[in-house]
Amino acid sequence: MLEEKPPLKAALIFRVDTGGIVGIYRFVNFYDDLREALAKRIDVLTTRQLDEKFLNAIAKEEIKIYKSIKILIF
């Protein structure tokens, strides 16, 4: 029987405002490059995945790092 492990919590969470459709290959490469560069566990979510109330709640804490890419560090 396999032991069920609790999910890992990301050290950093990124919200990406893609501004349109981004291919899965490009998105996965972005994720891999970012994870490797930071050497930490990360989550990358798109704006479309998040509720408007949540986006409004985190707006003050976001840090814009590149053009349309914003991050929220938890």
Biopython code that builds the backbone (N, CA, C, O; Angstrom):
import numpy as np
from Bio.PDB.StructureBuilder import StructureBuilder

atoms = [
    (1, "MET", "N", (0.842, -1.188, 0.000)),
    (1, "MET", "CA", (0.000, 0.000, 0.000)),
    (1, "MET", "C", (0.883, 1.245, 0.000)),
    (1, "MET", "O", (1.824, 1.351, 0.787)),
    (2, "LEU", "N", (0.573, 2.178, -0.883)),
    (2, "LEU", "CA", (1.331, 3.419, -0.956)),
    (2, "LEU", "C", (0.885, 4.383, 0.121)),
    (2, "LEU", "O", (-0.307, 4.558, 0.374)),
    (3, "GLU", "N", (1.858, 4.998, 0.745)),
    (3, "GLU", "CA", (1.556, 6.000, 1.762)),
    (3, "GLU", "C", (1.196, 7.315, 1.074)),
    (3, "GLU", "O", (1.933, 7.789, 0.209)),
    (4, "GLU", "N", (0.070, 7.901, 1.458)),
    (4, "GLU", "CA", (-0.347, 9.174, 0.876)),
    (4, "GLU", "C", (0.393, 10.301, 1.570)),
    (4, "GLU", "O", (0.384, 10.403, 2.797)),
    (5, "LYS", "N", (1.031, 11.143, 0.777)),
    (5, "LYS", "CA", (1.797, 12.255, 1.325)),
    (5, "LYS", "C", (1.004, 13.540, 1.160)),
    (5, "LYS", "O", (0.266, 13.696, 0.187)),
    (6, "PRO", "N", (1.152, 14.468, 2.111)),
    (6, "PRO", "CA", (0.479, 15.756, 1.958)),
    (6, "PRO", "C", (1.081, 16.508, 0.780)),
    (6, "PRO", "O", (2.266, 16.348, 0.489)),
    (7, "PRO", "N", (0.276, 17.333, 0.091)),
    (7, "PRO", "CA", (0.821, 18.086, -1.046)),
    (7, "PRO", "C", (1.890, 19.078, -0.595)),
    (7, "PRO", "O", (1.807, 19.650, 0.492)),
    (8, "LEU", "N", (2.879, 19.268, -1.437)),
    (8, "LEU", "CA", (3.921, 20.244, -1.138)),
    (8, "LEU", "C", (3.354, 21.646, -1.308)),
    (8, "LEU", "O", (2.570, 21.902, -2.221)),
    (9, "LYS", "N", (3.747, 22.531, -0.441)),
    (9, "LYS", "CA", (3.341, 23.926, -0.583)),
    (9, "LYS", "C", (4.424, 24.658, -1.344)),
    (9, "LYS", "O", (5.615, 24.480, -1.085)),
    (10, "ALA", "N", (4.005, 25.471, -2.269)),
    (10, "ALA", "CA", (4.967, 26.229, -3.065)),
    (10, "ALA", "C", (5.613, 27.307, -2.214)),
    (10, "ALA", "O", (4.961, 27.933, -1.377)),
    (11, "ALA", "N", (6.889, 27.513, -2.437)),
    (11, "ALA", "CA", (7.601, 28.582, -1.744)),
    (11, "ALA", "C", (7.196, 29.930, -2.326)),
    (11, "ALA", "O", (7.135, 30.929, -1.609)),
    (12, "LEU", "N", (6.919, 29.954, -3.637)),
    (12, "LEU", "CA", (6.517, 31.183, -4.324)),
    (12, "LEU", "C", (5.339, 30.878, -5.240)),
    (12, "LEU", "O", (5.276, 29.813, -5.855)),
    (13, "ILE", "N", (4.423, 31.806, -5.322)),
    (13, "ILE", "CA", (3.274, 31.657, -6.213)),
    (13, "ILE", "C", (3.279, 32.820, -7.188)),
    (13, "ILE", "O", (3.352, 33.981, -6.784)),
    (14, "PHE", "N", (3.201, 32.505, -8.466)),
    (14, "PHE", "CA", (3.223, 33.505, -9.525)),
    (14, "PHE", "C", (1.881, 33.546, -10.235)),
    (14, "PHE", "O", (1.298, 32.508, -10.549)),
    (15, "ARG", "N", (1.397, 34.763, -10.487)),
    (15, "ARG", "CA", (0.203, 34.940, -11.323)),
    (15, "ARG", "C", (0.676, 35.535, -12.627)),
    (15, "ARG", "O", (1.339, 36.572, -12.645)),
    (16, "VAL", "N", (0.333, 34.878, -13.714)),
    (16, "VAL", "CA", (0.746, 35.322, -15.033)),
    (16, "VAL", "C", (-0.476, 35.837, -15.775)),
    (16, "VAL", "O", (-1.459, 35.119, -15.958)),
    (17, "ASP", "N", (-0.398, 37.088, -16.199)),
    (17, "ASP", "CA", (-1.439, 37.665, -17.025)),
    (17, "ASP", "C", (-0.980, 37.477, -18.469)),
    (17, "ASP", "O", (-0.174, 38.260, -18.971)),
    (18, "THR", "N", (-1.486, 36.456, -19.128)),
    (18, "THR", "CA", (-0.993, 36.085, -20.453)),
    (18, "THR", "C", (-1.468, 37.031, -21.539)),
    (18, "THR", "O", (-0.834, 37.118, -22.590)),
    (19, "GLY", "N", (-2.567, 37.743, -21.318)),
    (19, "GLY", "CA", (-3.080, 38.652, -22.330)),
    (19, "GLY", "C", (-3.659, 37.925, -23.521)),
    (19, "GLY", "O", (-3.889, 38.548, -24.557)),
    (20, "GLY", "N", (-3.895, 36.676, -23.419)),
    (20, "GLY", "CA", (-4.438, 35.878, -24.521)),
    (20, "GLY", "C", (-4.020, 34.433, -24.366)),
    (20, "GLY", "O", (-3.507, 34.024, -23.325)),
    (21, "ILE", "N", (-4.242, 33.693, -25.386)),
    (21, "ILE", "CA", (-3.929, 32.267, -25.341)),
    (21, "ILE", "C", (-2.423, 32.072, -25.465)),
    (21, "ILE", "O", (-1.789, 32.623, -26.365)),
    (22, "VAL", "N", (-1.867, 31.296, -24.568)),
    (22, "VAL", "CA", (-0.455, 30.938, -24.599)),
    (22, "VAL", "C", (-0.392, 29.425, -24.745)),
    (22, "VAL", "O", (-1.079, 28.698, -24.028)),
    (23, "GLY", "N", (0.418, 28.960, -25.659)),
    (23, "GLY", "CA", (0.542, 27.518, -25.862)),
    (23, "GLY", "C", (1.066, 26.826, -24.616)),
    (23, "GLY", "O", (1.845, 27.398, -23.854)),
    (24, "ILE", "N", (0.636, 25.605, -24.423)),
    (24, "ILE", "CA", (1.029, 24.838, -23.237)),
    (24, "ILE", "C", (2.549, 24.627, -23.212)),
    (24, "ILE", "O", (3.158, 24.644, -22.143)),
    (25, "TYR", "N", (3.149, 24.433, -24.364)),
    (25, "TYR", "CA", (4.601, 24.227, -24.426)),
    (25, "TYR", "C", (5.333, 25.455, -23.893)),
    (25, "TYR", "O", (6.270, 25.326, -23.105)),
    (26, "ARG", "N", (4.912, 26.642, -24.317)),
    (26, "ARG", "CA", (5.545, 27.880, -23.865)),
    (26, "ARG", "C", (5.326, 28.089, -22.358)),
    (26, "ARG", "O", (6.234, 28.511, -21.642)),
    (27, "PHE", "N", (4.117, 27.790, -21.896)),
    (27, "PHE", "CA", (3.799, 27.951, -20.478)),
    (27, "PHE", "C", (4.647, 27.011, -19.620)),
    (27, "PHE", "O", (5.177, 27.419, -18.587)),
    (28, "VAL", "N", (4.772, 25.764, -20.045)),
    (28, "VAL", "CA", (5.567, 24.779, -19.293)),
    (28, "VAL", "C", (7.039, 25.176, -19.290)),
    (28, "VAL", "O", (7.714, 25.036, -18.271)),
    (29, "ASN", "N", (7.543, 25.668, -20.419)),
    (29, "ASN", "CA", (8.934, 26.128, -20.457)),
    (29, "ASN", "C", (9.164, 27.296, -19.506)),
    (29, "ASN", "O", (10.187, 27.357, -18.823)),
    (30, "PHE", "N", (8.208, 28.224, -19.463)),
    (30, "PHE", "CA", (8.294, 29.353, -18.533)),
    (30, "PHE", "C", (8.361, 28.843, -17.098)),
    (30, "PHE", "O", (9.195, 29.293, -16.313)),
    (31, "TYR", "N", (7.481, 27.904, -16.757)),
    (31, "TYR", "CA", (7.447, 27.318, -15.416)),
    (31, "TYR", "C", (8.793, 26.676, -15.078)),
    (31, "TYR", "O", (9.367, 26.937, -14.021)),
    (32, "ASP", "N", (9.287, 25.838, -15.982)),
    (32, "ASP", "CA", (10.555, 25.138, -15.730)),
    (32, "ASP", "C", (11.728, 26.106, -15.581)),
    (32, "ASP", "O", (12.561, 25.944, -14.689)),
    (33, "ASP", "N", (11.790, 27.103, -16.449)),
    (33, "ASP", "CA", (12.868, 28.091, -16.374)),
    (33, "ASP", "C", (12.826, 28.869, -15.069)),
    (33, "ASP", "O", (13.861, 29.100, -14.444)),
    (34, "LEU", "N", (11.640, 29.270, -14.662)),
    (34, "LEU", "CA", (11.477, 30.033, -13.428)),
    (34, "LEU", "C", (11.843, 29.200, -12.208)),
    (34, "LEU", "O", (12.542, 29.676, -11.313)),
    (35, "ARG", "N", (11.374, 27.959, -12.171)),
    (35, "ARG", "CA", (11.676, 27.060, -11.048)),
    (35, "ARG", "C", (13.179, 26.815, -10.951)),
    (35, "ARG", "O", (13.743, 26.823, -9.857)),
    (36, "GLU", "N", (13.819, 26.600, -12.084)),
    (36, "GLU", "CA", (15.263, 26.356, -12.091)),
    (36, "GLU", "C", (16.041, 27.598, -11.654)),
    (36, "GLU", "O", (16.992, 27.498, -10.879)),
    (37, "ALA", "N", (15.641, 28.752, -12.146)),
    (37, "ALA", "CA", (16.339, 29.999, -11.816)),
    (37, "ALA", "C", (16.226, 30.339, -10.333)),
    (37, "ALA", "O", (17.178, 30.837, -9.734)),
    (38, "LEU", "N", (15.071, 30.072, -9.747)),
    (38, "LEU", "CA", (14.842, 30.418, -8.336)),
    (38, "LEU", "C", (15.253, 29.310, -7.379)),
    (38, "LEU", "O", (15.435, 29.552, -6.186)),
    (39, "ALA", "N", (15.398, 28.110, -7.890)),
    (39, "ALA", "CA", (15.755, 26.941, -7.071)),
    (39, "ALA", "C", (14.803, 26.778, -5.891)),
    (39, "ALA", "O", (15.224, 26.492, -4.770)),
    (40, "LYS", "N", (13.504, 26.965, -6.167)),
    (40, "LYS", "CA", (12.467, 26.820, -5.145)),
    (40, "LYS", "C", (11.248, 26.147, -5.763)),
    (40, "LYS", "O", (11.093, 26.106, -6.983)),
    (41, "ARG", "N", (10.388, 25.620, -4.896)),
    (41, "ARG", "CA", (9.099, 25.109, -5.364)),
    (41, "ARG", "C", (8.223, 26.303, -5.708)),
    (41, "ARG", "O", (8.134, 27.261, -4.941)),
    (42, "ILE", "N", (7.582, 26.237, -6.860)),
    (42, "ILE", "CA", (6.737, 27.351, -7.278)),
    (42, "ILE", "C", (5.401, 26.845, -7.813)),
    (42, "ILE", "O", (5.263, 25.681, -8.188)),
    (43, "ASP", "N", (4.439, 27.733, -7.838)),
    (43, "ASP", "CA", (3.180, 27.530, -8.547)),
    (43, "ASP", "C", (3.031, 28.691, -9.500)),
    (43, "ASP", "O", (3.356, 29.828, -9.158)),
    (44, "VAL", "N", (2.541, 28.412, -10.698)),
    (44, "VAL", "CA", (2.267, 29.456, -11.674)),
    (44, "VAL", "C", (0.805, 29.324, -12.085)),
    (44, "VAL", "O", (0.385, 28.292, -12.607)),
    (45, "LEU", "N", (0.043, 30.378, -11.843)),
    (45, "LEU", "CA", (-1.377, 30.400, -12.182)),
    (45, "LEU", "C", (-1.641, 31.515, -13.173)),
    (45, "LEU", "O", (-0.988, 32.558, -13.137)),
    (46, "THR", "N", (-2.596, 31.294, -14.055)),
    (46, "THR", "CA", (-2.967, 32.359, -14.978)),
    (46, "THR", "C", (-4.119, 33.162, -14.386)),
    (46, "THR", "O", (-4.867, 32.670, -13.541)),
    (47, "THR", "N", (-4.247, 34.389, -14.835)),
    (47, "THR", "CA", (-5.325, 35.264, -14.359)),
    (47, "THR", "C", (-6.677, 34.617, -14.586)),
    (47, "THR", "O", (-7.575, 34.738, -13.753)),
    (48, "ARG", "N", (-6.825, 33.937, -15.703)),
    (48, "ARG", "CA", (-8.109, 33.271, -16.017)),
    (48, "ARG", "C", (-8.513, 32.237, -14.979)),
    (48, "ARG", "O", (-9.702, 31.969, -14.810)),
    (49, "GLN", "N", (-7.558, 31.657, -14.290)),
    (49, "GLN", "CA", (-7.838, 30.621, -13.302)),
    (49, "GLN", "C", (-8.385, 31.186, -11.998)),
    (49, "GLN", "O", (-8.926, 30.439, -11.183)),
    (50, "LEU", "N", (-8.254, 32.481, -11.791)),
    (50, "LEU", "CA", (-8.548, 33.069, -10.488)),
    (50, "LEU", "C", (-9.828, 33.894, -10.502)),
    (50, "LEU", "O", (-10.168, 34.527, -11.502)),
    (51, "ASP", "N", (-10.519, 33.874, -9.389)),
    (51, "ASP", "CA", (-11.759, 34.609, -9.189)),
    (51, "ASP", "C", (-11.483, 36.113, -9.094)),
    (51, "ASP", "O", (-10.454, 36.521, -8.556)),
    (52, "GLU", "N", (-12.382, 36.921, -9.606)),
    (52, "GLU", "CA", (-12.228, 38.381, -9.599)),
    (52, "GLU", "C", (-12.065, 38.938, -8.181)),
    (52, "GLU", "O", (-11.270, 39.853, -7.968)),
    (53, "LYS", "N", (-12.802, 38.401, -7.217)),
    (53, "LYS", "CA", (-12.679, 38.864, -5.823)),
    (53, "LYS", "C", (-11.274, 38.594, -5.293)),
    (53, "LYS", "O", (-10.686, 39.431, -4.609)),
    (54, "PHE", "N", (-10.747, 37.424, -5.614)),
    (54, "PHE", "CA", (-9.405, 37.071, -5.169)),
    (54, "PHE", "C", (-8.372, 37.997, -5.809)),
    (54, "PHE", "O", (-7.456, 38.471, -5.136)),
    (55, "LEU", "N", (-8.522, 38.252, -7.104)),
    (55, "LEU", "CA", (-7.596, 39.156, -7.802)),
    (55, "LEU", "C", (-7.601, 40.545, -7.171)),
    (55, "LEU", "O", (-6.546, 41.156, -7.002)),
    (56, "ASN", "N", (-8.780, 41.043, -6.825)),
    (56, "ASN", "CA", (-8.879, 42.349, -6.173)),
    (56, "ASN", "C", (-8.214, 42.334, -4.802)),
    (56, "ASN", "O", (-7.575, 43.309, -4.405)),
    (57, "ALA", "N", (-8.366, 41.226, -4.080)),
    (57, "ALA", "CA", (-7.802, 41.117, -2.735)),
    (57, "ALA", "C", (-6.273, 41.088, -2.745)),
    (57, "ALA", "O", (-5.644, 41.587, -1.811)),
    (58, "ILE", "N", (-5.674, 40.520, -3.773)),
    (58, "ILE", "CA", (-4.215, 40.402, -3.801)),
    (58, "ILE", "C", (-3.535, 41.534, -4.567)),
    (58, "ILE", "O", (-2.307, 41.617, -4.580)),
    (59, "ALA", "N", (-4.303, 42.390, -5.194)),
    (59, "ALA", "CA", (-3.747, 43.442, -6.064)),
    (59, "ALA", "C", (-2.698, 44.303, -5.353)),
    (59, "ALA", "O", (-1.685, 44.657, -5.957)),
    (60, "LYS", "N", (-2.922, 44.638, -4.106)),
    (60, "LYS", "CA", (-1.988, 45.502, -3.371)),
    (60, "LYS", "C", (-0.654, 44.821, -3.096)),
    (60, "LYS", "O", (0.359, 45.493, -2.900)),
    (61, "GLU", "N", (-0.646, 43.485, -3.079)),
    (61, "GLU", "CA", (0.556, 42.741, -2.725)),
    (61, "GLU", "C", (1.362, 42.279, -3.935)),
    (61, "GLU", "O", (2.471, 41.767, -3.784)),
    (62, "GLU", "N", (0.815, 42.455, -5.120)),
    (62, "GLU", "CA", (1.512, 41.990, -6.305)),
    (62, "GLU", "C", (2.724, 42.859, -6.621)),
    (62, "GLU", "O", (2.768, 44.052, -6.320)),
    (63, "ILE", "N", (3.694, 42.216, -7.232)),
    (63, "ILE", "CA", (4.894, 42.910, -7.672)),
    (63, "ILE", "C", (5.054, 42.613, -9.159)),
    (63, "ILE", "O", (5.206, 41.455, -9.548)),
    (64, "LYS", "N", (5.021, 43.635, -9.977)),
    (64, "LYS", "CA", (5.171, 43.448, -11.417)),
    (64, "LYS", "C", (6.644, 43.212, -11.715)),
    (64, "LYS", "O", (7.498, 44.014, -11.338)),
    (65, "ILE", "N", (6.940, 42.094, -12.403)),
    (65, "ILE", "CA", (8.341, 41.784, -12.661)),
    (65, "ILE", "C", (8.725, 41.873, -14.138)),
    (65, "ILE", "O", (9.908, 42.010, -14.449)),
    (66, "TYR", "N", (7.761, 41.800, -15.051)),
    (66, "TYR", "CA", (8.096, 41.886, -16.470)),
    (66, "TYR", "C", (6.836, 42.118, -17.271)),
    (66, "TYR", "O", (5.920, 41.296, -17.248)),
    (67, "LYS", "N", (6.784, 43.220, -17.973)),
    (67, "LYS", "CA", (5.652, 43.589, -18.813)),
    (67, "LYS", "C", (4.333, 43.191, -18.178)),
    (67, "LYS", "O", (3.896, 43.815, -17.210)),
    (68, "SER", "N", (3.688, 42.147, -18.719)),
    (68, "SER", "CA", (2.376, 41.765, -18.212)),
    (68, "SER", "C", (2.438, 40.640, -17.195)),
    (68, "SER", "O", (1.407, 40.062, -16.853)),
    (69, "ILE", "N", (3.626, 40.319, -16.706)),
    (69, "ILE", "CA", (3.746, 39.260, -15.703)),
    (69, "ILE", "C", (3.797, 39.908, -14.324)),
    (69, "ILE", "O", (4.625, 40.784, -14.070)),
    (70, "LYS", "N", (2.920, 39.479, -13.452)),
    (70, "LYS", "CA", (2.916, 39.947, -12.067)),
    (70, "LYS", "C", (3.092, 38.733, -11.170)),
    (70, "LYS", "O", (2.711, 37.621, -11.537)),
    (71, "ILE", "N", (3.666, 38.946, -10.006)),
    (71, "ILE", "CA", (3.819, 37.846, -9.067)),
    (71, "ILE", "C", (3.247, 38.259, -7.721)),
    (71, "ILE", "O", (3.177, 39.438, -7.376)),
    (72, "LEU", "N", (2.846, 37.252, -6.986)),
    (72, "LEU", "CA", (2.425, 37.432, -5.607)),
    (72, "LEU", "C", (3.218, 36.437, -4.802)),
    (72, "LEU", "O", (3.129, 35.234, -5.046)),
    (73, "ILE", "N", (3.984, 36.906, -3.857)),
    (73, "ILE", "CA", (4.808, 36.032, -3.034)),
    (73, "ILE", "C", (4.105, 35.806, -1.713)),
    (73, "ILE", "O", (3.766, 36.751, -1.001)),
    (74, "PHE", "N", (3.888, 34.530, -1.393)),
    (74, "PHE", "CA", (3.248, 34.157, -0.130)),
    (74, "PHE", "C", (4.307, 33.730, 0.865)),
    (74, "PHE", "O", (3.982, 33.374, 1.998)),
]
sb = StructureBuilder()
sb.init_structure("model")
sb.init_model(0)
sb.init_chain("A")
sb.init_seg("    ")
for serial, (resi, resn, name, xyz) in enumerate(atoms, 1):
    if name == "N":
        sb.init_residue(resn, " ", resi, " ")
    sb.init_atom(name, np.array(xyz, "f"), 0.0, 1.0, " ", f" {name:<3s}", serial, name[0])
structure = sb.get_structure()
